[in-house]
């Protein structure tokens, strides 16, 4: 499976709300995930736990998904548009950018950015 095919599979999982299943199938066992705030998760089990915790903090999704994908040979960037209500919060719309590195037909690294820096 090349990177383009991996991205197509990942997007299909995301559209179906099956993010954890995507991580189980498409992520390497030694994957590393980095958040914008400097926190990280190492290993597939920790990345899946991080994803489950993030979804547990959302009261409702109102729409969104992957709006753009930029695919290179061994990396890709996804743009996520999200319309959601966090638990105990108010409804919000936001963008998140995910940059991914691929090796051996698996995602080995991901970086997420969601809050733009005021310039």
N, C-alpha and C positions, 0 to 999 in steps of 0.2 A: 504494500500500500504506500503510495507516495503522499507527500504533504497535502496536496490538493484533495485527495481522497479522504485523508484523515480529517481535514477541516470540514468537509461535507458531512462526514459521520458525526463529528462533534456538534455541528449546527443542528442536525436532525435530532440528536439527543436533547439539546437545549430547547428546541421548539416543542418537544414532547414533555418537557419538564423533568427529564431524566438525567440530571446533571451527575448524580452519584453513579449511575450506570455507565455514563461516559467516562468518568474517572476510573472506574473498575476495569473497563476494557481498553481505553486509549492511553492511559498514563503508565509510565515506567514505574517499577517498584521503588526506585530511588528518586522519584520526582521531588522537586523543591518548588514551593510556592511562596512568593514574596508579595506583601501588601505595601501600599504606599507609606504607611506609618512606620515601616521598618520591621514589622513582625514577619515571621516566616513559619512555614510548616515543612518538615522534611519526611519523605516517605509517603507512599500511597495511603496508608492507614491514617496518618495525621492529616493529610490533605483532604481526605474524605470526611474526617471528623470536623475539620474546619468548615467545609461546605455545609454539612448537616447543621452545625451550630448557626451559621449565617442564615440559612433558611428557617430555622426555628425562631429567629428574631423578626420574622416578617409576618405581619398579621394578614395582609392581602396583597396579591399582585393584580393590578388593574390593566396591564398591557406591557408591551415592550418585547424585546428579544434582540437578536443580532441584527443590526442595521447595515453593517459593512464588514467585509473581510478582505484583508490584503495578504496574499499568500506568496511567500518566497520558497526557495528550495528546501531549507531546513528551519524555517521560522514563519510565523504568521501573526497578524494583529487582528483582533476582533473588536468592533465597536458595539457595545451593548446600550440600548435605550431602555430605561426602566421607569415604570410608573407603579409605585407601591406605597403601602402604608406599613411602616415599622410598628412592632408591638409597642403600645403606649405612646405612639407618635402621630403625626399628621401626614396625610398623603403628600407624596413628593415625586417629582420627576427628576431623573438624573441620567448622566452618561457615565459609563465605565469603559475603560480601555484595557484589554488584556493582550499582553505580548507573550507569545509562546515559542519555545525552542523544541525542536524535534530531533531525535536520534534513534536509529534502529526501529523506525515506524511507530514510535511512542513519544508522547509528550514528556520531556524531561525537566522542563522549567517553565514557570509561568510568573508573570509580573502584572499586578493590577494597579490602575490609577483611576481615581474617580473625582477628586476635588481639584479643580484648576487653581493654579497659583495666580493671585492677583498681580498683574504687571503694571 
